[in-house]
Amino acid sequence: MFQFDGGKKERETCFVTHGAMGHLDPAQPPVKRKPYSAILAVPFAHKAELIMPQELYKNIQSDMDSKFSVPTYSRVILPLAELVSGDFFTEYIKKGNVLMLSEGKHGVNDVYSLRDGVLTLALEKESYERAGLAGEPDGAKGKRGARARWIVEINLRQPSMLHGKKGFDRIVYAFKNVLNTPVTWLFCNLEGEAPSADPLAKHFPVEISCPPSISRGPIVNMPNISPPTSLGGDEGDDFGEFAADLYEWLSLISLESRRVDGRLRP
């Protein structure tokens, strides 16, 4: 059996940015320039790690303890139809700003997500055809062994997304009659405070907090973290090799590997 290269478009990408960071205004954080645009392009992140020297952490520890609130989210079971119904639709989608991610594995199950008022449905071919909603094919076409999947994106904040409108009623019908299985969601209210009469309360959400976990790593030998002057060309991608080596070193620190412990002999 031969393993054919799937091509660069199907490989996971690691974004690397180097340089000096200027002053950031917390009230108006940058959104267009890198690395901020690359970070914002990732809708859901499982974990973020910050690796720094101990003396630097001591300088910012008080600010981290006093100025940053502990992030919280909820786990709740909802059908899709609930998202486009009643006070939940009005308070959380039309007026509010929430993040939602359903259970399931991308590429295997039907998976739903909500961000900036845009509901994204990643559907198997059978679910897509039964729902009757307009979408686009997902992934490489004609790839052997891959199941056909479709992506449906619905901007629920558009003025036309109202009950009584033909297009919106078609969506509600699909949610009530086809994509009607209740699923477990992760729900995060980005505005912090819930409405006075919380539409989510009747579904008995389980609130979960995410306090930061702080660990002191080993004493390490610092590698050269100055990027090469050559960023490509005929001699090869020196910066890409440098970034890969540095990423491996950071990964070993994250894993608290003994290989980076400077007190051990090689």
Buried (B, 14 or more C-beta within 10 A) or exposed (E): EEEEEEEEEEEEEEEBEEEEEEEEEEEEEBEEEEBBEEEEEEEEEEEEEEEEEEEEBEEEEEEEEEEEEEEEBBEBBBBBBBBBBEEBBEBBBEEBBBBBBBBBEEEEBBBBBBBEBBBBBBBBEEBBEBBEBEBEEBBEEEEEEEEBBBBBEBEBEEEEBEEEBEEBEBBBBBBBEBBEEEBEBBBBBEEEEBBEEBBBEEBEBEEEEEEEEEEEBBEBEEEEEEBBEEEEEEEEBBBBEBBEEBEEBBEBBEEEBEEBBEEEEE
